Amino acid sequence: MTDLLKKYWFVGLLSLCLLGITGYFIYDTYKDVLPGKKVNNQDIVYSINNIDVSADEIYDKLYDKYGI
């Protein structure tokens, strides 16, 4: 076992570094992602004073106002 470690120590070190870099990349990618909130299977965009406003409600208001 020690002969194997002496012979391939550099490969082991590179593997450990690659694993650490990959782990940090995954952590850094997902650190700012917040879990979404759903009520009645609709995505909630914002909530003020316990009143939830869904994306569909915002789209309807924009369509009524601008007709797009």
Gaussian input, Z-matrix of N, CA and C with variables (Angstrom, degrees):
# hf/3-21g

backbone

0 1
 N
 C     1     B1
 C     2     B2     1     A1
 N     3     B3     2     A2     1     D1
 C     4     B4     3     A3     2     D2
 C     5     B5     4     A4     3     D3
 N     6     B6     5     A5     4     D4
 C     7     B7     6     A6     5     D5
 C     8     B8     7     A7     6     D6
 N     9     B9     8     A8     7     D7
 C    10    B10     9     A9     8     D8
 C    11    B11    10    A10     9     D9
 N    12    B12    11    A11    10    D10
 C    13    B13    12    A12    11    D11
 C    14    B14    13    A13    12    D12
 N    15    B15    14    A14    13    D13
 C    16    B16    15    A15    14    D14
 C    17    B17    16    A16    15    D15
 N    18    B18    17    A17    16    D16
 C    19    B19    18    A18    17    D17
 C    20    B20    19    A19    18    D18
 N    21    B21    20    A20    19    D19
 C    22    B22    21    A21    20    D20
 C    23    B23    22    A22    21    D21
 N    24    B24    23    A23    22    D22
 C    25    B25    24    A24    23    D23
 C    26    B26    25    A25    24    D24
 N    27    B27    26    A26    25    D25
 C    28    B28    27    A27    26    D26
 C    29    B29    28    A28    27    D27
 N    30    B30    29    A29    28    D28
 C    31    B31    30    A30    29    D29
 C    32    B32    31    A31    30    D30
 N    33    B33    32    A32    31    D31
 C    34    B34    33    A33    32    D32
 C    35    B35    34    A34    33    D33
 N    36    B36    35    A35    34    D34
 C    37    B37    36    A36    35    D35
 C    38    B38    37    A37    36    D36
 N    39    B39    38    A38    37    D37
 C    40    B40    39    A39    38    D38
 C    41    B41    40    A40    39    D39
 N    42    B42    41    A41    40    D40
 C    43    B43    42    A42    41    D41
 C    44    B44    43    A43    42    D42
 N    45    B45    44    A44    43    D43
 C    46    B46    45    A45    44    D44
 C    47    B47    46    A46    45    D45
 N    48    B48    47    A47    46    D46
 C    49    B49    48    A48    47    D47
 C    50    B50    49    A49    48    D48
 N    51    B51    50    A50    49    D49
 C    52    B52    51    A51    50    D50
 C    53    B53    52    A52    51    D51
 N    54    B54    53    A53    52    D52
 C    55    B55    54    A54    53    D53
 C    56    B56    55    A55    54    D54
 N    57    B57    56    A56    55    D55
 C    58    B58    57    A57    56    D56
 C    59    B59    58    A58    57    D57
 N    60    B60    59    A59    58    D58
 C    61    B61    60    A60    59    D59
 C    62    B62    61    A61    60    D60
 N    63    B63    62    A62    61    D61
 C    64    B64    63    A63    62    D62
 C    65    B65    64    A64    63    D63
 N    66    B66    65    A65    64    D64
 C    67    B67    66    A66    65    D65
 C    68    B68    67    A67    66    D66
 N    69    B69    68    A68    67    D67
 C    70    B70    69    A69    68    D68
 C    71    B71    70    A70    69    D69
 N    72    B72    71    A71    70    D70
 C    73    B73    72    A72    71    D71
 C    74    B74    73    A73    72    D72
 N    75    B75    74    A74    73    D73
 C    76    B76    75    A75    74    D74
 C    77    B77    76    A76    75    D75
 N    78    B78    77    A77    76    D76
 C    79    B79    78    A78    77    D77
 C    80    B80    79    A79    78    D78
 N    81    B81    80    A80    79    D79
 C    82    B82    81    A81    80    D80
 C    83    B83    82    A82    81    D81
 N    84    B84    83    A83    82    D82
 C    85    B85    84    A84    83    D83
 C    86    B86    85    A85    84    D84
 N    87    B87    86    A86    85    D85
 C    88    B88    87    A87    86    D86
 C    89    B89    88    A88    87    D87
 N    90    B90    89    A89    88    D88
 C    91    B91    90    A90    89    D89
 C    92    B92    91    A91    90    D90
 N    93    B93    92    A92    91    D91
 C    94    B94    93    A93    92    D92
 C    95    B95    94    A94    93    D93
 N    96    B96    95    A95    94    D94
 C    97    B97    96    A96    95    D95
 C    98    B98    97    A97    96    D96
 N    99    B99    98    A98    97    D97
 C   100   B100    99    A99    98    D98
 C   101   B101   100   A100    99    D99
 N   102   B102   101   A101   100   D100
 C   103   B103   102   A102   101   D101
 C   104   B104   103   A103   102   D102
 N   105   B105   104   A104   103   D103
 C   106   B106   105   A105   104   D104
 C   107   B107   106   A106   105   D105
 N   108   B108   107   A107   106   D106
 C   109   B109   108   A108   107   D107
 C   110   B110   109   A109   108   D108
 N   111   B111   110   A110   109   D109
 C   112   B112   111   A111   110   D110
 C   113   B113   112   A112   111   D111
 N   114   B114   113   A113   112   D112
 C   115   B115   114   A114   113   D113
 C   116   B116   115   A115   114   D114
 N   117   B117   116   A116   115   D115
 C   118   B118   117   A117   116   D116
 C   119   B119   118   A118   117   D117
 N   120   B120   119   A119   118   D118
 C   121   B121   120   A120   119   D119
 C   122   B122   121   A121   120   D120
 N   123   B123   122   A122   121   D121
 C   124   B124   123   A123   122   D122
 C   125   B125   124   A124   123   D123
 N   126   B126   125   A125   124   D124
 C   127   B127   126   A126   125   D125
 C   128   B128   127   A127   126   D126
 N   129   B129   128   A128   127   D127
 C   130   B130   129   A129   128   D128
 C   131   B131   130   A130   129   D129
 N   132   B132   131   A131   130   D130
 C   133   B133   132   A132   131   D131
 C   134   B134   133   A133   132   D132
 N   135   B135   134   A134   133   D133
 C   136   B136   135   A135   134   D134
 C   137   B137   136   A136   135   D135
 N   138   B138   137   A137   136   D136
 C   139   B139   138   A138   137   D137
 C   140   B140   139   A139   138   D138
 N   141   B141   140   A140   139   D139
 C   142   B142   141   A141   140   D140
 C   143   B143   142   A142   141   D141
 N   144   B144   143   A143   142   D142
 C   145   B145   144   A144   143   D143
 C   146   B146   145   A145   144   D144
 N   147   B147   146   A146   145   D145
 C   148   B148   147   A147   146   D146
 C   149   B149   148   A148   147   D147
 N   150   B150   149   A149   148   D148
 C   151   B151   150   A150   149   D149
 C   152   B152   151   A151   150   D150
 N   153   B153   152   A152   151   D151
 C   154   B154   153   A153   152   D152
 C   155   B155   154   A154   153   D153
 N   156   B156   155   A155   154   D154
 C   157   B157   156   A156   155   D155
 C   158   B158   157   A157   156   D156
 N   159   B159   158   A158   157   D157
 C   160   B160   159   A159   158   D158
 C   161   B161   160   A160   159   D159
 N   162   B162   161   A161   160   D160
 C   163   B163   162   A162   161   D161
 C   164   B164   163   A163   162   D162
 N   165   B165   164   A164   163   D163
 C   166   B166   165   A165   164   D164
 C   167   B167   166   A166   165   D165
 N   168   B168   167   A167   166   D166
 C   169   B169   168   A168   167   D167
 C   170   B170   169   A169   168   D168
 N   171   B171   170   A170   169   D169
 C   172   B172   171   A171   170   D170
 C   173   B173   172   A172   171   D171
 N   174   B174   173   A173   172   D172
 C   175   B175   174   A174   173   D173
 C   176   B176   175   A175   174   D174
 N   177   B177   176   A176   175   D175
 C   178   B178   177   A177   176   D176
 C   179   B179   178   A178   177   D177
 N   180   B180   179   A179   178   D178
 C   181   B181   180   A180   179   D179
 C   182   B182   181   A181   180   D180
 N   183   B183   182   A182   181   D181
 C   184   B184   183   A183   182   D182
 C   185   B185   184   A184   183   D183
 N   186   B186   185   A185   184   D184
 C   187   B187   186   A186   185   D185
 C   188   B188   187   A187   186   D186
 N   189   B189   188   A188   187   D187
 C   190   B190   189   A189   188   D188
 C   191   B191   190   A190   189   D189
 N   192   B192   191   A191   190   D190
 C   193   B193   192   A192   191   D191
 C   194   B194   193   A193   192   D192
 N   195   B195   194   A194   193   D193
 C   196   B196   195   A195   194   D194
 C   197   B197   196   A196   195   D195
 N   198   B198   197   A197   196   D196
 C   199   B199   198   A198   197   D197
 C   200   B200   199   A199   198   D198
 N   201   B201   200   A200   199   D199
 C   202   B202   201   A201   200   D200
 C   203   B203   202   A202   201   D201

   B1=1.4470
   B2=1.5311
   B3=1.3333
   B4=1.4609
   B5=1.5191
   B6=1.3267
   B7=1.4696
   B8=1.5177
   B9=1.3109
   B10=1.4591
   B11=1.5313
   B12=1.3310
   B13=1.4646
   B14=1.5262
   B15=1.3276
   B16=1.4648
   B17=1.5267
   B18=1.3137
   B19=1.4543
   B20=1.5374
   B21=1.3199
   B22=1.4677
   B23=1.5294
   B24=1.3021
   B25=1.4567
   B26=1.5183
   B27=1.3273
   B28=1.4600
   B29=1.5283
   B30=1.3101
   B31=1.4699
   B32=1.5257
   B33=1.3115
   B34=1.4614
   B35=1.5203
   B36=1.3270
   B37=1.4618
   B38=1.5208
   B39=1.3285
   B40=1.4692
   B41=1.5283
   B42=1.3161
   B43=1.4594
   B44=1.5251
   B45=1.3140
   B46=1.4579
   B47=1.5268
   B48=1.3248
   B49=1.4695
   B50=1.5237
   B51=1.3221
   B52=1.4640
   B53=1.5225
   B54=1.3033
   B55=1.4617
   B56=1.5225
   B57=1.3255
   B58=1.4652
   B59=1.5172
   B60=1.3212
   B61=1.4698
   B62=1.5218
   B63=1.3281
   B64=1.4563
   B65=1.5250
   B66=1.3058
   B67=1.4640
   B68=1.5135
   B69=1.3153
   B70=1.4570
   B71=1.5254
   B72=1.3300
   B73=1.4576
   B74=1.5264
   B75=1.3256
   B76=1.4719
   B77=1.5188
   B78=1.3126
   B79=1.4615
   B80=1.5255
   B81=1.3227
   B82=1.4612
   B83=1.5228
   B84=1.3115
   B85=1.4584
   B86=1.5210
   B87=1.3129
   B88=1.4596
   B89=1.5219
   B90=1.3170
   B91=1.4676
   B92=1.5225
   B93=1.3379
   B94=1.4615
   B95=1.5233
   B96=1.3117
   B97=1.4555
   B98=1.5276
   B99=1.3060
   B100=1.4556
   B101=1.5262
   B102=1.3027
   B103=1.4601
   B104=1.5294
   B105=1.3072
   B106=1.4552
   B107=1.5149
   B108=1.3104
   B109=1.4542
   B110=1.5143
   B111=1.3285
   B112=1.4510
   B113=1.5159
   B114=1.3272
   B115=1.4554
   B116=1.5204
   B117=1.3178
   B118=1.4707
   B119=1.5282
   B120=1.3122
   B121=1.4643
   B122=1.5276
   B123=1.3242
   B124=1.4566
   B125=1.5274
   B126=1.3372
   B127=1.4583
   B128=1.5205
   B129=1.3324
   B130=1.4573
   B131=1.5275
   B132=1.3390
   B133=1.4566
   B134=1.5212
   B135=1.3347
   B136=1.4534
   B137=1.5148
   B138=1.3214
   B139=1.4590
   B140=1.5202
   B141=1.3370
   B142=1.4625
   B143=1.5138
   B144=1.3383
   B145=1.4656
   B146=1.5237
   B147=1.3114
   B148=1.4614
   B149=1.5260
   B150=1.3160
   B151=1.4618
   B152=1.5222
   B153=1.3157
   B154=1.4601
   B155=1.5242
   B156=1.3178
   B157=1.4566
   B158=1.5257
   B159=1.3232
   B160=1.4620
   B161=1.5197
   B162=1.3124
   B163=1.4565
   B164=1.5300
   B165=1.3194
   B166=1.4653
   B167=1.5269
   B168=1.3253
   B169=1.4651
   B170=1.5240
   B171=1.3215
   B172=1.4689
   B173=1.5244
   B174=1.3237
   B175=1.4620
   B176=1.5305
   B177=1.3317
   B178=1.4643
   B179=1.5275
   B180=1.3207
   B181=1.4736
   B182=1.5350
   B183=1.3283
   B184=1.4631
   B185=1.5185
   B186=1.3377
   B187=1.4555
   B188=1.5369
   B189=1.3320
   B190=1.4692
   B191=1.5179
   B192=1.3344
   B193=1.4637
   B194=1.5176
   B195=1.3307
   B196=1.4516
   B197=1.5288
   B198=1.3190
   B199=1.4480
   B200=1.5114
   B201=1.3050
   B202=1.4641
   B203=1.5093
   A1=110.98
   A2=116.71
   A3=119.01
   A4=111.59
   A5=117.01
   A6=119.28
   A7=110.41
   A8=115.92
   A9=120.73
   A10=110.72
   A11=116.66
   A12=120.22
   A13=111.57
   A14=116.40
   A15=119.88
   A16=111.36
   A17=115.55
   A18=120.26
   A19=112.05
   A20=117.13
   A21=121.28
   A22=113.41
   A23=119.09
   A24=121.76
   A25=111.53
   A26=117.10
   A27=120.51
   A28=110.67
   A29=117.51
   A30=121.72
   A31=109.77
   A32=116.63
   A33=120.80
   A34=112.04
   A35=116.15
   A36=120.23
   A37=111.35
   A38=116.87
   A39=120.51
   A40=111.25
   A41=117.41
   A42=121.39
   A43=110.84
   A44=116.73
   A45=121.24
   A46=111.66
   A47=117.11
   A48=121.01
   A49=111.30
   A50=116.93
   A51=121.13
   A52=110.98
   A53=117.19
   A54=121.33
   A55=110.90
   A56=117.31
   A57=121.25
   A58=112.35
   A59=117.09
   A60=120.96
   A61=110.28
   A62=117.37
   A63=121.04
   A64=110.82
   A65=117.04
   A66=120.72
   A67=112.32
   A68=117.13
   A69=120.30
   A70=111.10
   A71=117.70
   A72=121.60
   A73=110.62
   A74=116.92
   A75=120.09
   A76=109.88
   A77=118.31
   A78=121.85
   A79=110.91
   A80=117.34
   A81=121.76
   A82=111.27
   A83=117.59
   A84=121.40
   A85=111.19
   A86=117.98
   A87=121.60
   A88=114.52
   A89=119.48
   A90=119.46
   A91=112.99
   A92=119.06
   A93=121.28
   A94=113.42
   A95=118.03
   A96=121.68
   A97=108.25
   A98=115.59
   A99=120.73
   A100=109.50
   A101=116.73
   A102=118.17
   A103=110.43
   A104=116.43
   A105=121.47
   A106=111.00
   A107=114.90
   A108=120.79
   A109=107.80
   A110=116.45
   A111=121.73
   A112=108.88
   A113=115.45
   A114=122.13
   A115=106.66
   A116=116.48
   A117=122.38
   A118=111.11
   A119=116.08
   A120=123.73
   A121=113.07
   A122=117.86
   A123=123.15
   A124=108.36
   A125=116.28
   A126=121.36
   A127=109.76
   A128=116.06
   A129=121.47
   A130=108.05
   A131=115.97
   A132=121.28
   A133=110.32
   A134=116.04
   A135=119.22
   A136=109.67
   A137=114.69
   A138=121.46
   A139=108.22
   A140=115.87
   A141=121.68
   A142=107.78
   A143=116.12
   A144=122.90
   A145=111.20
   A146=116.59
   A147=124.69
   A148=113.42
   A149=117.66
   A150=122.32
   A151=106.69
   A152=115.31
   A153=121.02
   A154=109.72
   A155=116.24
   A156=122.13
   A157=107.35
   A158=115.55
   A159=120.10
   A160=110.51
   A161=114.76
   A162=120.76
   A163=110.13
   A164=117.44
   A165=120.73
   A166=111.62
   A167=117.51
   A168=120.88
   A169=111.28
   A170=116.42
   A171=119.93
   A172=109.97
   A173=117.21
   A174=120.48
   A175=110.87
   A176=116.65
   A177=119.94
   A178=111.55
   A179=117.21
   A180=120.90
   A181=110.81
   A182=116.15
   A183=119.34
   A184=111.80
   A185=116.46
   A186=119.78
   A187=110.82
   A188=116.28
   A189=120.42
   A190=111.19
   A191=116.50
   A192=119.91
   A193=112.56
   A194=118.13
   A195=121.90
   A196=113.45
   A197=118.03
   A198=121.46
   A199=114.67
   A200=116.56
   A201=119.72
   A202=109.14
   D1=-43.12
   D2=-179.40
   D3=-69.60
   D4=-31.25
   D5=176.58
   D6=-65.97
   D7=-37.81
   D8=178.55
   D9=-65.96
   D10=-41.27
   D11=178.21
   D12=-67.30
   D13=-38.65
   D14=178.44
   D15=-65.75
   D16=-34.95
   D17=-176.29
   D18=-77.88
   D19=-38.44
   D20=-174.02
   D21=-116.42
   D22=32.17
   D23=-178.23
   D24=-64.92
   D25=-35.88
   D26=-177.50
   D27=-69.28
   D28=-39.16
   D29=177.66
   D30=-64.26
   D31=-41.41
   D32=177.37
   D33=-63.94
   D34=-40.92
   D35=178.61
   D36=-65.07
   D37=-43.42
   D38=177.76
   D39=-63.86
   D40=-39.26
   D41=178.38
   D42=-63.71
   D43=-42.35
   D44=178.84
   D45=-65.37
   D46=-40.73
   D47=177.02
   D48=-64.83
   D49=-43.03
   D50=178.65
   D51=-63.10
   D52=-40.35
   D53=177.35
   D54=-64.05
   D55=-41.19
   D56=178.07
   D57=-65.85
   D58=-42.03
   D59=179.24
   D60=-65.80
   D61=-41.08
   D62=178.40
   D63=-64.19
   D64=-42.84
   D65=177.83
   D66=-62.20
   D67=-42.00
   D68=178.87
   D69=-67.01
   D70=-39.10
   D71=178.64
   D72=-61.66
   D73=-43.38
   D74=178.76
   D75=-64.94
   D76=-43.46
   D77=178.38
   D78=-61.18
   D79=-45.65
   D80=-176.74
   D81=-67.75
   D82=-32.29
   D83=-179.97
   D84=-68.38
   D85=-39.77
   D86=-172.66
   D87=-104.55
   D88=8.29
   D89=-175.70
   D90=-72.59
   D91=-26.51
   D92=-178.78
   D93=-100.45
   D94=6.03
   D95=-179.14
   D96=-84.80
   D97=123.08
   D98=179.17
   D99=-100.25
   D100=145.94
   D101=177.83
   D102=-69.40
   D103=140.40
   D104=-179.82
   D105=-80.60
   D106=159.63
   D107=178.61
   D108=-113.59
   D109=134.12
   D110=178.15
   D111=-127.04
   D112=136.08
   D113=174.25
   D114=-131.46
   D115=126.94
   D116=-177.10
   D117=54.29
   D118=39.11
   D119=178.87
   D120=61.63
   D121=27.87
   D122=175.35
   D123=-120.35
   D124=141.03
   D125=178.44
   D126=-74.10
   D127=129.57
   D128=179.15
   D129=-92.52
   D130=125.20
   D131=-178.19
   D132=-86.12
   D133=-46.35
   D134=176.53
   D135=-151.54
   D136=162.54
   D137=-179.35
   D138=-139.83
   D139=123.75
   D140=178.43
   D141=-128.41
   D142=128.38
   D143=-179.20
   D144=50.96
   D145=45.52
   D146=179.16
   D147=60.86
   D148=22.08
   D149=172.82
   D150=-106.84
   D151=115.08
   D152=-177.92
   D153=-90.42
   D154=134.50
   D155=176.79
   D156=-116.03
   D157=122.44
   D158=-177.05
   D159=-90.52
   D160=166.71
   D161=178.84
   D162=-65.21
   D163=-36.44
   D164=179.19
   D165=-62.69
   D166=-39.50
   D167=178.20
   D168=-64.44
   D169=-40.28
   D170=178.84
   D171=-66.07
   D172=-42.75
   D173=178.79
   D174=-61.87
   D175=-41.62
   D176=178.47
   D177=-63.29
   D178=-42.25
   D179=179.28
   D180=-64.26
   D181=-41.90
   D182=178.23
   D183=-65.87
   D184=-37.30
   D185=179.51
   D186=-67.88
   D187=-40.63
   D188=178.35
   D189=-65.08
   D190=-38.09
   D191=-176.25
   D192=-78.65
   D193=-43.90
   D194=-172.54
   D195=-110.11
   D196=-15.81
   D197=177.63
   D198=68.27
   D199=24.52
   D200=-178.60
   D201=-96.42

